Amino acid sequence: MILSDFDLKNYIAGGRLYIDPLFDDTIRENGVDLRIGSQIARLISTREVFDTRGNVDSSRFYRIIEAEEFILEADEKILITTLERVRLPSDLMGFVQLRSSFARA
């Protein structure tokens, strides 16, 4: 189920969902607009297993760059920071997708 703006506002007002900074136009009818930060982790293609249970040298799996702009290649996997700090309760999950205005460009 995707939460409505009403539900999102209730989660925030009740302290269950935390977003900082939170602006008046951040909450949309079907989600929350987050702004992309400048740290990007580009995943390195490898067949090696990334086992998070042990002491892993994560630099073997991705490289971190600072950039104000970047090109996302087809099928490329990246991790990015946001300018907002977000904390979700254990019964919620979030997903990222483009805003339709960017998809139409």
C-alpha positions in Angstrom: 0.0 0.0 0.0 1.3 3.5 -0.9 0.5 6.0 1.8 -1.5 9.1 0.9 -0.4 12.6 1.9 -2.9 12.5 4.7 -1.3 9.2 6.1 2.2 10.6 5.6 1.3 13.8 7.6 -0.2 11.6 10.4 3.0 9.5 10.6 5.1 12.6 10.8 2.8 14.3 13.3 2.9 11.2 15.5 6.7 11.1 15.4 6.8 7.7 13.6 8.2 9.2 10.4 11.0 11.7 10.6 12.1 14.0 7.7 14.4 17.0 8.3 14.3 19.5 6.8 10.6 19.2 5.9 9.1 21.9 3.7 5.4 22.7 2.9 5.7 21.2 -0.6 7.8 18.2 0.4 4.8 15.9 0.9 2.9 15.1 -2.3 -0.3 13.2 -2.9 1.5 9.9 -3.2 4.9 10.3 -1.6 7.6 12.6 -0.4 9.9 14.6 -2.6 13.6 14.2 -1.5 16.5 16.2 -2.9 19.5 14.4 -4.2 22.8 15.1 -2.4 26.3 15.3 -3.9 27.7 11.9 -2.6 27.3 9.1 -5.1 28.4 5.5 -4.6 28.8 3.8 -8.0 28.6 0.0 -7.6 31.4 -1.9 -9.3 30.3 -4.9 -11.3 31.6 -8.0 -9.6 30.6 -11.6 -9.2 31.9 -11.6 -5.6 29.4 -12.0 -2.8 29.1 -8.9 -0.5 28.6 -10.6 2.9 27.6 -7.9 5.4 28.0 -10.3 8.4 31.7 -10.1 8.3 34.4 -7.4 8.2 34.2 -6.4 4.6 36.3 -3.9 2.6 33.4 -2.2 0.9 35.7 -0.3 -1.4 36.0 -3.5 -3.4 32.3 -3.2 -4.3 31.7 0.5 -4.9 33.6 3.8 -5.3 32.4 7.0 -3.8 32.5 10.3 -5.7 31.4 13.9 -5.0 29.5 15.4 -7.9 26.8 18.1 -8.4 25.7 16.4 -11.6 26.0 12.8 -12.9 24.8 10.6 -15.7 23.0 7.4 -14.7 23.8 4.8 -17.3 21.3 2.2 -18.4 21.1 -0.6 -15.7 23.6 1.1 -13.5 23.1 0.7 -9.8 24.1 3.6 -7.5 23.6 4.8 -3.9 23.1 8.5 -3.4 22.7 10.7 -0.4 19.8 13.0 0.1 19.8 16.5 1.6 17.2 15.4 4.0 17.6 13.1 7.0 14.9 10.4 7.0 14.0 7.9 9.7 11.3 5.2 9.0 9.5 3.0 11.5 10.0 -0.8 11.1 6.6 -1.3 9.5 7.3 1.1 6.6 9.6 0.9 3.6 10.4 3.5 1.0 11.2 3.3 -2.6 12.7 5.8 -5.1 11.4 6.7 -8.5 11.7 9.6 -10.9 9.1 12.3 -10.8 7.1 12.3 -13.9 8.3 15.7 -14.9 11.8 14.3 -15.3 10.6 11.2 -17.1 8.9 13.4 -19.7 11.9 15.6 -20.4 
